[in-house]
């Protein structure tokens, strides 16, 4: 994959010259060694290069996902930069390879009897040329951190100077051995090479000598790097970085037993939980910017694995948060239980999400609606079914997840007579499927759409008062088809009085029947008519004509006040929307209309805020919102979809 590095190269430049100190990997796969140089059938045959040179493939320096074709001497020349280029980004593209680094200037002090000298250190990462800009940026940041760590250790106890001496000594020793063997090789082959002044077999022999020399040089380099790897901890440090980047994308390595380097390559780390999908850092940042107190956190790994990715300064706060962690709690509740500021919780959760240790969810409760994710890995080659069977003995993944083929809430899968332990088991299975991205949650969004069908222009002239438009035209416009409170509603509303009730409140100890019986007791808020009010007064009153007259005056004043209030509330809508709202029966109730106007002014009816967000910020119950949506269903439409803040984190961005 393009996120994996091709090679890591360590180059130094000082007064003694430029040196490539180490690179990893330095050995090519075995299958490559037999397929590089085409063999000649006869000494006189030519290698076929194609009919048209323009049709040849461009040169490549990548072989089996490793750097190939550039000598160590050329690499040292390319990356031994001048001091003017230090402490800034260095990027170079050669054919299909992109080299990224952050050259670092190091001042090395060899003692009081010698003057300090400047050393340019360059830790270079070789990447695929088509690597995205975010991948390049991550590797640049890693090169910068390694350089800073080397500077710190050099100033502390001269660590880098010692490692350089060991590496250079091994190289010089191998060079001396090579020079001693070179005269012998020249004596044995000099006659044949010198006599081969023409072409034919002699020229072929010369080509063979060159090929053998290259192979011999490659073998010597491998031996040198093997010795350096065994004798220096810096080479072992580089090797560990390479393997960790290629396997997990997470680094937690220690340099010189002192400095710990922690780094995450999110494009690689998040593939562990969702194969073949690259999660860019910018996507994670957008998700974290949308984080709200009502969101929750779901750990993707065991809590014991979290402390490897957190610096020591944040370990105590992480421990406090983990002690109160519960996927059924919101971030605000966990912050309160852990006695931490919500901003600190945001930072910890954001760090865990970046490191692919956790994901963002809405706290698990019985009103949450889930459906099978469109990219759920449920094919016959997936091992998730076996993992599920191991986690939940006696249960079948395909049988359980089939209940979510259509959008379904947890409350619909439970019954009042069900044992609390079975409800807890269902919650655990839902959490497991969320961890493996088999389910996605759907939220209910509300959109205000004015419906002007059936409105007669002559009944809506500008001279009519707002109160007349509220009380009189309704039956004229609708006739016998006027909507009633008992008509069918577009939203399937479970009969729960408080939809925010979480399974964590009773820890699965109580049945759900108590949660599903409160809605029947909720009565609609309707204002009694003036005639009914006057009738009650007339029956209960034993006074004379003055008392009845006084009561009628009070009732008239109250009615006028309500009409004025309705007029002011309707004035909040623009003219076309005002007409559509005015003809709704619920618009005659000041309390319902006031709530409608309040939410409309706040911008909650633009299809951008789901019910849970409105409930949190406006301190409303789910039943209140659902009743309001039902009463104003002529202008409020609802639909279910994902929360963009969460959905963007694992959107389908396949790795090329």
Number of C-alpha atoms within 10 A of each C-alpha: 12 17 24 24 21 26 20 24 24 22 24 24 22 16 8 8 9 18 22 21 20 24 21 22 18 20 17 16 12 8 9 11 10 10 9 9 9 9 12 11 9 9 14 11 11 10 9 7 9 9 8 7 8 8 9 10 7 8 10 13 16 17 14 11 17 20 23 17 10 10 9 18 11 10 16 21 14 12 27 22 20 12 16 9 15 18 16 13 15 17 16 14 13 12 13 14 21 19 24 25 29 27 28 25 22 22 14 17 16 12 8 7 7 8 9 12 12 14 18 22 25 29 25 26 26 24 27 24 16 14 17 12 8 16 21 23 14 18 23 22 17 23 22 20 17 19 21 16 17 22 20 16 17 18 14 9 11 16 18 20 16 12 18 16 11 15 23 15 13 17 20 12 11 16 14 11 10 13 10 11 11 11 11 11 10 11 9 10 12 12 10 12 15 10 9 15 10 8 12 12 13 17 16 17 16 17 12 12 14 12 13 12 12 12 13 12 13 17 12 16 18 16 17 20 22 15 14 23 20 10 15 15 16 21 22 16 15 22 17 16 20 21 17 16 19 17 12 16 23 22 21 15 18 14 18 16 8 9 13 14 17 16 20 21 26 24 24 27 22 25 17 14 15 18 12 17 19 22 26 20 17 11 15 19 15 15 19 21 12 11 18 16 18 18 19 24 23 23 21 20 13 8 13 8 10 19 15 14 19 17 12 11 8 13 16 13 16 20 15 16 23 16 12 15 22 19 21 23 23 21 26 20 18 26 22 14 14 19 12 15 12 17 12 15 20 19 13 18 25 23 16 21 24 23 21 24 22 19 21 21 21 21 22 24 21 23 21 21 23 23 19 21 16 11 12 14 17 13 9 8 8 10 11 17 18 12 12 18 13 11 13 15 9 9 14 13 18 11 9 14 16 11 17 19 13 11 15 18 20 19 20 12 12 18 13 15 9 13 15 18 14 13 24 16 13 16 19 14 19 18 20 18 21 20 18 14 18 21 23 23 22 19 19 18 24 19 18 19 15 16 15 15 7 8 17 12 7 7 13 15 10 8 6 10 12 20 18 14 18 23 16 12 17 18 14 12 15 13 10 8 8 14 17 11 12 8 10 10 14 13 15 8 14 15 15 22 20 17 23 20 17 19 21 16 12 11 13 18 14 17 19 21 14 11 19 18 13 14 15 10 8 11 8 12 12 12 10 9 9 14 10 10 13 15 11 11 15 14 8 9 12 10 9 8 8 9 14 16 11 11 16 16 12 12 16 13 12 13 14 13 12 16 20 14 16 22 19 13 19 23 13 14 16 9 11 11 17 16 20 18 23 23 23 20 18 22 21 20 16 19 15 20 22 17 15 21 17 15 14 16 12 11 14 19 21 14 15 13 17 21 17 22 19 19 18 15 10 12 9 16 18 22 21 18 17 16 19 18 20 22 25 19 18 18 18 20 19 16 14 15 14 16 19 13 18 22 16 16 23 17 14 15 12 10 15 11
